[in-house]
Amino acid sequence: MIKHLVYLALFLMLIISCKETNNSCNNTTSKRGLITKHAMVVSARAEASKIGNDILKKGGNAFDAMVATELALAVSYPYAGNLGGGGFMVYRKTNGEIGAIDYREKAPLSATKDMFLDDNKNTIPEKSTLGAMAVGVPGTIAGVFAVHEKLGSLPIENILKPVIALANKGVVVTKKQEHRIKKYQPLFTKVNKDSILFDKDWKANDTIKYPKLAKTLERILKYGKDEFYKGETSKILVKFIKDNGGIITEEDLAKYEAKWRIPITFTYDDLKVISMSPPSSGGVCLAQMMKMIEPYHLDEYGHNSLKAIQTITEAERRAYADRSFYLGDPDFVEVPINTLISETYLSERMSDFTLKNATSSNNISHGNIQIIESNETTHYSIIDQFGNAISVTTTLNGAYGSKLYCSELGFFLNNEMDDFSSKPGQPNMFGLIGGEANSIAPEKRMLSSMTPTIVEKNGELFMSLGTPGGSTIMTSVLQTILNVHEFKMTMQEAVDAPRFHHQWLPDEILMEPNTFNTSIIEQLEKLGYSINEKNSPVIGKVDGILVLDDKSYEGGADHRGDDTAVGF
């Protein structure tokens, strides 16, 4: 009898303890995102997610919804959604078949290695980031049409008409969008010769209509991909770029093609991770970081604990050092992928790591082997009712790209040329150091950090996720996967959790401010880590979908933006 009373008392104490500490003692107290049974779209704007979801409801597949969502983001999220940029998609079909497409921008035919340097071989400020010279040959329209032709199921008319209707109807300005427009208006004025749509004093709850963009989309609907690359649109675009001092020609547009790639795949515990291959550095660096971390017991260390932050930081440091030296467009340079993600190589990379003190980035270079893109991006994830999954990251590079807006066509142009190494050894706008592998050459694709990723668990679809964030993309994807797998978070909890970032140089840990335990920060500093909470109010805006045990889907839409999950 006494024994039973003791057990009862211990049980009651456990329940009280769970409530007092606000911990999740069972799944019913966990914070979850939207749960749907059949399909889901998660993107940066509710309007785009809804259009993608409507396509699925009409019987379309994830690839049809990709085209609709991508182009709806060009209307509703001009900060990063685009016709004038490019991106990457990774997919997994319901039968387990995987693949990837690269519709990254390319350097114009007349581009040169030193095009952003002065006579003294110093970089010319802003030449690779603002205005027409910063623009790479856009790939978005080629990408979505290639996907639809190979993998789509609905007529393109059914997909594009809702997007055109959205452009004509207009999109309501959110508070965050109002802030972004105001922030960049001085650069719009600096770059554009005439006033543009975004010069107006737009306020939250105003509606911005895009009639010129609607007309451009109507021509693309009528004439297909060739309208953008060989038709009236291409002629308008080339004249506009030339009038503003750029070098893209009709030949550049006519020669552009999206390219199917083999994705990077690797294992981590019982997970199989499928991510983007070069010219994105995302998959290689994600593989490096996860394989370096795998031998350590993160689940025992605890989420964002001292040891967990140290281990993850040191893996990030080494992966970014390798990125700076080895990675570039595989059509132009030999990228030693198999060696870079091999366990032998990565074990050696972590051999000098100790929990007793920080490693100095001055003492870390690229690994020794024998073979020699910002919150200003956007991501969306889709899983359809058939079990197909896609993960897509697309961008103009900087916020509103080059800030150059073609009013006649209704869209911004990218500043993707800055993602090349204008001068090897010097940082780009995200602080990333580049090497000769990523130097400028005609028709070359610039290196990217975009990391669209799909995860399997025990051979079954488990997760689709990705994020914007420039150099922080790869570390945000890494930490979100770890949050679910190692720390048993829901998708929404994993997306919402505070994030940190290290990219080799500068030698500091960026942390989202006022989100980390002050004692942890003090301990890290005592171990020799430099902490920067001032320059990173937001690290990534992760959008992900998690497959639950009952085969329903949980959407994680990042609160850091206006991101929204929609499904049925």
C-alpha positions in Angstrom: 0.0 0.0 0.0 2.8 2.4 0.9 4.7 1.5 -2.3 1.6 2.4 -4.3 1.2 5.7 -2.6 4.9 6.5 -3.3 4.4 5.7 -7.0 1.3 7.9 -7.1 3.1 10.7 -5.5 6.0 10.4 -8.0 3.5 10.4 -10.9 1.8 13.6 -9.6 5.2 15.3 -9.1 6.1 14.5 -12.7 2.9 16.0 -14.0 3.4 19.2 -11.9 7.0 19.4 -13.0 6.0 19.2 -16.7 3.5 22.0 -16.2 5.9 24.2 -14.2 8.8 23.9 -16.7 6.5 24.3 -19.7 8.1 21.3 -21.3 6.3 19.0 -23.7 5.6 15.8 -21.7 3.7 14.4 -24.6 2.9 15.3 -28.2 -0.4 17.0 -27.3 1.4 20.0 -25.7 3.8 20.5 -28.6 3.4 23.5 -30.9 2.5 22.3 -34.3 2.0 24.1 -37.6 -0.9 23.5 -40.0 -1.8 19.8 -40.3 -3.4 18.5 -43.5 -4.2 15.0 -44.7 -3.6 15.2 -48.5 -1.3 17.9 -49.7 0.5 21.1 -48.6 2.3 24.2 -50.0 4.4 26.4 -47.8 5.8 29.7 -49.2 6.7 33.3 -48.4 3.2 34.6 -49.2 -0.3 33.3 -48.5 -1.4 34.3 -52.0 1.3 32.1 -53.6 0.6 29.2 -51.3 -3.1 29.3 -52.0 -2.6 29.4 -55.8 -0.3 26.4 -55.5 -2.7 24.6 -53.3 -5.6 25.3 -55.7 -3.7 23.7 -58.5 -3.3 20.6 -56.4 -7.0 20.6 -55.6 -7.8 20.7 -59.3 -5.8 17.4 -59.7 -2.5 18.9 -60.6 0.7 17.4 -59.2 3.6 19.0 -57.2 5.3 20.0 -60.4 2.3 21.9 -61.7 2.0 23.6 -58.3 5.7 24.5 -58.5 5.1 26.5 -61.7 2.1 28.2 -60.2 3.7 29.0 -56.9 6.9 30.2 -58.4 5.2 32.7 -60.7 2.7 33.7 -58.1 5.7 34.6 -55.9 6.9 36.8 -58.8 3.7 38.7 -58.3 3.1 38.7 -54.6 6.7 38.8 -53.3 8.8 41.0 -55.7 11.5 41.3 -53.0 12.7 37.8 -54.1 10.1 36.1 -56.2 10.9 36.7 -59.8 10.9 36.5 -63.5 14.2 38.2 -63.6 16.2 35.8 -61.5 16.7 32.0 -61.1 16.9 29.1 -58.7 17.1 25.4 -58.0 14.6 22.6 -57.4 15.1 19.2 -55.9 12.4 16.6 -56.2 11.4 13.1 -55.0 8.6 11.3 -56.8 6.2 9.1 -55.0 8.1 6.0 -56.4 11.3 7.2 -54.8 12.9 8.6 -58.0 14.9 11.7 -57.3 16.3 14.6 -59.4 17.1 18.2 -59.5 17.0 21.1 -62.0 19.4 24.1 -62.1 17.9 27.3 -63.6 20.6 29.5 -62.1 21.5 32.6 -64.0 24.5 32.7 -66.2 27.2 35.3 -67.0 26.6 37.1 -70.3 28.7 36.1 -73.3 30.7 39.3 -73.1 31.5 38.9 -69.4 35.2 38.9 -68.4 37.0 37.8 -65.3 38.0 41.3 -64.3 34.9 43.1 -65.3 34.3 44.5 -61.8 37.9 45.6 -61.2 39.5 49.0 -61.8 42.8 49.6 -63.5 44.6 48.8 -60.2 42.8 45.5 -60.0 40.6 46.6 -57.0 36.9 45.9 -57.0 34.7 48.8 -58.1 32.1 49.5 -55.3 28.5 48.6 -56.2 29.3 47.7 -59.8 28.4 44.0 -59.2 25.5 44.7 -56.9 23.6 47.7 -58.3 22.4 48.4 -61.9 22.5 46.7 -65.2 26.1 45.3 -65.1 25.1 43.3 -62.0 22.5 41.3 -64.0 23.0 37.7 -64.9 21.0 36.0 -67.7 17.7 35.1 -66.0 16.7 31.4 -65.8 13.3 31.3 -64.0 11.0 31.0 -67.1 13.3 28.4 -68.6 13.2 26.5 -65.3 9.5 26.3 -64.8 8.8 25.4 -68.4 11.4 22.7 -68.3 9.8 21.2 -65.2 6.3 21.5 -66.6 7.3 19.8 -69.9 9.0 16.9 -68.2 6.9 16.4 -65.0 3.7 18.4 -65.2 0.3 17.1 -65.8 -2.1 20.0 -66.2 -2.3 22.3 -69.3 -0.1 25.4 -68.8 -3.1 27.5 -69.4 -4.8 26.2 -66.2 -1.6 27.0 -64.2 -0.9 30.5 -65.5 -4.4 32.0 -65.6 -4.7 32.2 -61.8 -1.3 33.9 -61.6 -2.3 36.5 -64.3 -5.6 37.1 -62.4 -3.6 37.8 -59.2 -1.4 40.3 -61.0 -4.4 42.1 -62.4 -6.3 42.0 -59.1 -3.3 43.1 -57.1 -1.8 42.0 -53.8 -2.3 43.5 -50.4 0.8 45.1 -48.8 1.8 43.6 -45.4 3.5 45.5 -42.6 6.8 43.7 -43.4 6.5 44.5 -47.1 5.8 48.2 -46.3 9.1 48.3 -44.3 11.1 46.6 -47.0 9.9 48.9 -49.8 10.7 52.0 -47.7 14.1 50.7 -46.8 15.1 50.2 -50.4 13.4 53.2 -52.1 16.6 55.3 -52.0 18.4 52.6 -54.1 15.4 52.4 -56.5 15.8 56.1 -57.1 19.6 55.8 -57.5 19.5 53.0 -60.0 16.4 53.7 -62.2 16.3 56.6 -64.6 12.6 57.0 -64.3 10.2 56.6 -61.4 8.9 53.0 -60.9 5.9 51.4 -59.3 7.7 51.0 -56.0 8.6 54.6 -55.6 5.1 55.3 -54.2 4.4 55.7 -50.5 2.9 52.2 -50.1 1.3 51.4 -46.7 0.2 48.2 -45.1 -3.2 47.2 -46.4 -2.8 49.1 -49.7 -3.2 47.0 -52.8 -0.5 47.0 -55.5 -1.7 45.9 -58.9 0.7 44.6 -61.6 -0.9 45.2 -65.0 2.4 45.2 -66.9 3.5 42.0 -65.3 0.1 40.5 -66.2 0.7 41.5 -69.9 4.1 39.9 -69.8 2.7 36.7 -68.3 -0.1 36.7 -70.9 2.4 36.7 -73.7 4.4 33.9 -72.1 1.2 31.9 -71.8 0.5 32.4 -75.5 4.0 31.8 -76.9 5.7 29.8 -74.1 9.2 29.9 -73.0 10.4 31.3 -76.3 8.5 34.5 -75.6 10.9 35.4 -72.8 14.0 34.3 -74.5 13.4 35.0 -78.2 10.1 36.9 -78.5 8.9 40.4 -77.9 9.7 40.2 -74.2 13.3 39.4 -74.9 13.7 42.4 -77.2 12.1 44.8 -74.7 14.3 43.3 -72.0 17.6 43.5 -73.9 16.9 47.1 -75.0 16.1 48.1 -71.4 19.3 46.5 -70.1 21.4 48.1 -72.9 19.9 51.5 -72.3 20.9 51.2 -68.6 24.5 50.3 -69.4 24.3 46.5 -69.3 25.8 43.9 -71.6 23.1 41.1 -71.9 22.2 40.5 -75.6 19.5 38.7 -77.5 22.0 36.0 -78.1 22.5 35.6 -74.4 18.8 35.1 -73.8 18.3 32.8 -76.9 21.2 30.5 -75.7 19.9 30.1 -72.1 18.8 26.6 -71.1 17.9 25.2 -67.7 19.9 22.1 -66.8 18.9 18.8 -65.1 21.4 17.8 -62.4 22.0 14.8 -60.2 21.4 15.9 -56.6 23.8 15.3 -53.7 22.7 12.4 -51.5 24.1 11.2 -48.2 23.1 9.5 -45.0 22.9 10.7 -41.4 21.8 8.1 -38.9 18.6 6.6 -40.4 18.0 9.6 -42.7 18.8 9.9 -46.3 19.3 13.6 -47.3 18.7 14.7 -50.9 20.0 18.3 -51.7 21.2 20.5 -54.5 24.5 19.9 -56.3 26.9 22.4 -57.8 26.7 25.2 -58.9 24.9 25.3 -55.6 27.3 24.8 -52.7 24.3 23.9 -50.5 24.2 20.1 -50.9 28.0 19.6 -50.6 28.3 21.9 -47.5 25.2 20.4 -45.8 26.6 16.9 -46.3 30.0 18.0 -44.9 28.5 19.6 -41.9 26.1 16.7 -41.1 28.7 14.1 -41.6 31.2 16.0 -39.4 28.5 16.3 -36.7 27.2 12.7 -36.9 29.7 11.1 -34.5 28.8 13.5 -31.7 25.9 13.0 -29.3 23.9 16.1 -29.9 20.7 14.6 -28.5 22.6 14.2 -25.2 24.1 17.6 -25.3 20.7 19.3 -25.6 19.3 21.9 -28.1 21.4 25.1 -28.3 23.5 23.9 -25.4 27.2 24.9 -25.1 28.5 21.6 -26.5 25.9 21.5 -29.3 26.7 25.0 -30.4 30.4 24.3 -30.3 30.1 21.1 -32.4 27.8 22.6 -35.0 29.9 25.8 -35.2 33.2 23.9 -35.8 31.6 21.8 -38.5 30.2 25.0 -40.2 33.6 26.7 -40.0 35.3 23.8 -41.8 32.6 23.4 -44.5 32.7 27.1 -45.4 36.5 27.1 -45.7 36.2 24.3 -48.2 33.4 26.1 -50.0 35.6 29.1 -50.7 38.3 27.0 -52.5 36.7 24.0 -54.2 33.2 24.9 -55.3 32.0 26.4 -58.6 30.1 25.6 -61.8 30.9 21.9 -62.6 30.6 22.7 -66.3 33.7 24.8 -65.9 35.7 23.4 -63.0 36.2 20.0 -61.5 34.5 19.8 -58.2 35.8 16.8 -56.0 32.4 16.1 -54.6 33.0 12.4 -53.6 36.1 13.3 -51.7 34.6 16.4 -50.0 31.7 14.4 -48.5 33.6 11.2 -47.7 33.8 10.1 -44.0 37.6 9.7 -44.2 38.1 13.2 -45.3 35.6 14.8 -42.9 36.9 12.8 -40.0 40.3 14.3 -40.7 38.8 17.8 -40.9 37.4 17.5 -37.4 40.4 15.8 -35.9 41.7 19.1 -34.3 38.3 20.0 -32.8 38.1 20.1 -29.0 35.4 21.2 -26.7 38.1 22.9 -24.5 38.4 26.0 -26.8 37.4 27.5 -30.1 39.4 26.8 -33.3 40.7 29.9 -34.9 39.6 30.4 -38.5 43.2 31.7 -39.1 44.3 28.2 -38.5 41.7 26.6 -40.8 42.1 26.6 -44.5 40.5 24.4 -47.1 41.1 20.7 -46.7 44.1 19.1 -48.3 43.0 16.8 -51.1 44.5 15.9 -54.4 42.0 17.3 -56.9 42.3 20.8 -57.3 21.7 34.5 -52.4 20.3 36.3 -48.0 17.1 36.8 -46.6 16.8 38.3 -50.0 16.0 34.9 -51.5 12.8 32.8 -51.1 11.9 29.2 -50.6 8.8 27.0 -50.9 8.1 23.4 -50.3 5.3 21.3 -51.8 4.0 17.7 -51.2 1.1 16.7 -53.3 -1.8 14.2 -52.8 0.1 11.6 -54.8 3.2 11.7 -52.6 5.5 13.7 -54.9 7.7 16.2 -53.0 9.6 19.2 -54.2 11.9 21.7 -52.6 12.6 25.0 -54.4 14.8 28.0 -53.7 14.7 31.0 -56.0 16.2 34.4 -55.9 17.1 37.8 -57.3 20.2 37.6 -55.0 20.0 40.9 -53.2 16.7 42.5 -52.0 14.9 43.4 -55.2 18.0 42.2 -57.0 20.0 44.9 -58.8 17.2 47.4 -57.9 16.7 47.8 -61.7 13.0 47.6 -62.5 11.8 47.1 -66.1 8.5 49.0 -65.9 7.4 47.9 -69.3 7.6 44.3 -68.4 6.8 44.6 -64.7 9.6 43.0 -62.8 13.0 43.5 -61.1 16.3 42.1 -62.5 18.8 40.1 -60.4 22.2 41.2 -59.2 23.5 37.6 -59.4 26.9 38.6 -60.9 28.0 39.5 -57.4 27.9 35.8 -56.5 31.0 35.2 -58.6 34.4 35.9 -57.2 34.9 39.4 -58.6 38.4 39.2 -57.1 39.3 35.8 -55.6 40.0 36.2 -51.9 37.7 39.2 -51.4 34.2 38.8 -49.8 30.9 39.3 -51.7 27.9 41.2 -50.4 27.2 38.3 -47.9 30.8 38.3 -46.7 31.6 35.0 -48.4 35.1 34.5 -49.7 35.5 33.1 -53.2 38.3 31.4 -55.1 39.4 30.8 -58.6 36.8 28.0 -59.0 34.1 30.7 -58.9 35.8 33.3 -61.0 33.8 35.0 -63.8 33.6 33.5 -67.3 31.1 33.8 -70.2 28.1 31.5 -69.8 29.3 30.3 -66.4 26.8 29.9 -63.6 27.8 31.6 -60.4 28.2 29.7 -57.1 25.1 29.7 -54.8 24.3 28.9 -51.2 20.8 27.8 -52.0 20.0 24.5 -50.3 16.6 23.1 -51.3 16.5 19.7 -49.5 14.3 16.6 -49.2 14.8 14.1 -46.4 13.8 10.4 -46.3 13.6 8.4 -43.1 13.9 4.6 -43.3 13.3 4.8 -47.0 10.1 6.9 -46.7 9.5 10.6 -47.5 10.1 12.5 -44.2 10.7 16.2 -44.9 10.9 18.9 -47.5 12.5 22.2 -46.5 14.7 25.1 -47.4 15.2 28.8 -46.7 16.5 32.1 -48.0 19.3 33.9 -46.1 22.4 34.3 -48.3 25.3 32.7 -46.6 23.1 31.5 -43.7 21.0 29.3 -45.9 23.0 26.1 -45.4 23.3 26.5 -41.6 19.6 27.2 -41.2 18.6 24.1 -43.2 21.2 22.1 -41.1 19.8 23.3 -37.8 16.2 22.7 -38.8 16.9 19.1 -39.7 18.8 18.6 -36.5 15.9 20.2 -34.5 13.5 17.6 -35.8 15.8 14.6 -35.8 18.0 15.1 -32.8 15.8 17.2 -30.5 12.4 15.7 -31.5 10.8 19.0 -32.3 7.7 19.4 -34.4 8.2 21.1 -37.8 6.9 24.4 -36.5 9.0 24.3 -33.4 12.1 23.4 -35.5 11.4 26.4 -37.8 10.7 28.8 -35.0 13.8 27.8 -32.9 16.6 30.4 -32.4 19.3 30.0 -35.0 23.1 30.8 -35.1 25.6 30.8 -37.9 29.3 30.6 -38.6 30.9 30.8 -42.1 34.6 30.6 -41.4 35.3 34.3 -42.2 34.6 36.6 -40.4 35.5 34.4 -37.4 32.4 35.0 -35.3 29.1 33.3 -34.4 26.1 35.2 -35.6 23.2 34.8 -33.2 19.6 36.0 -33.4 19.5 38.6 -30.7 17.8 38.1 -27.3 17.1 34.4 -28.0 20.1 32.6 -26.5 20.8 32.0 -22.9 23.2 34.7 -21.6 25.3 32.2 -19.6 25.8 30.1 -22.8 27.1 33.1 -24.6 29.4 34.0 -21.7 30.8 30.4 -21.7 31.3 30.5 -25.4 33.2 33.8 -25.2 35.4 32.3 -22.4 36.3 29.5 -24.8 37.4 32.0 -27.4 34.4 32.4 -29.6 33.4 35.8 -30.8 29.6 36.4 -30.6 27.7 38.8 -32.9 24.1 39.5 -32.0 23.9 42.9 -33.6 24.1 42.0 -37.3 21.7 39.1 -37.4 18.1 40.0 -36.3 16.9 37.3 -38.6 18.8 34.1 -39.8 16.8 32.5 -42.5 13.1 32.1 -43.1 12.7 28.3 -43.2 9.6 26.8 -44.9 9.2 23.1 -44.4 6.8 20.2 -44.5 7.1 17.1 -42.2 5.5 13.8 -42.9 3.9 12.6 -39.6 3.5 9.0 -38.4 -0.1 8.8 -39.7 1.1 10.1 -43.1 -0.5 13.5 -42.7 1.6 16.6 -43.2 2.7 19.3 -40.9 3.7 22.7 -42.4 6.3 24.8 -40.7 5.9 28.4 -41.9 8.5 30.8 -40.6 7.2 33.6 -38.3 10.2 35.7 -39.3 8.4 36.6 -42.6 4.8 36.5 -43.9 5.2 32.9 -44.7 2.1 30.7 -44.9 1.2 27.1 -45.1 -1.9 26.1 -47.1 -3.1 22.6 -47.7 -6.1 20.3 -47.8 
